[in-house]
Every structure is written in structure tokens, then in C-alpha cells.
Amino acid sequence: MALPKLIYTAAVPNSILIFRKNIIRELTNEFEIVVVTSDGPELKEFEASESIRTIPVNIERRPSPFKDLVSLIKLYRVFRKE
């Protein structure tokens, strides 16, 4: 039976690597984990080292109504697809 899917989203890949890596490791036994965060070398490194699927979606950290709307639409598309 397929595992339930858990999508973990963060604006910056480092927040996943530094603060959530161990939690995500623990959850891989119970869930199919997908990490959605801004693209960068850290994201590829995390995907390779942890064998966890990642999807790059640029999420701006500073408030920007237009960029926030674009990110929201992209996230919506990812969630619908997954």
C-alpha cells in the first residue's frame, strides 16, 4: 500500500537542511515526503543525500505582492499535481 504523501514547504532550502532535516528523516518511514522550496545548490544536495524528492518553487522572503501571488499560484499547481 502506498504511503500517504507529506509536502514540506519552506522559502529557503537552508531552513530545511538546518532545522528540519532530522524530522524529515524520521517521517520517511510513515510518509512519502516531497520538499518544496526555492531552488539552489543546497536543494540538489539534500535531494541526493537524503533520497527525498524535491520540487523547486521560488518563494520570495521579502514581501512583494506580485511575486507572492506568482509563488502562490505555483504552489497551488504543485499541490494539485501531487
Protein Blocks (a to p, Z undefined) as FASTA:
>chain_A
ZZdddddddfblklmmmmmmmmmmmmmmmpccdddddedfklmmmmmmnopacddddddf
bdcfklmmmmmmmmmmmmmmZZ
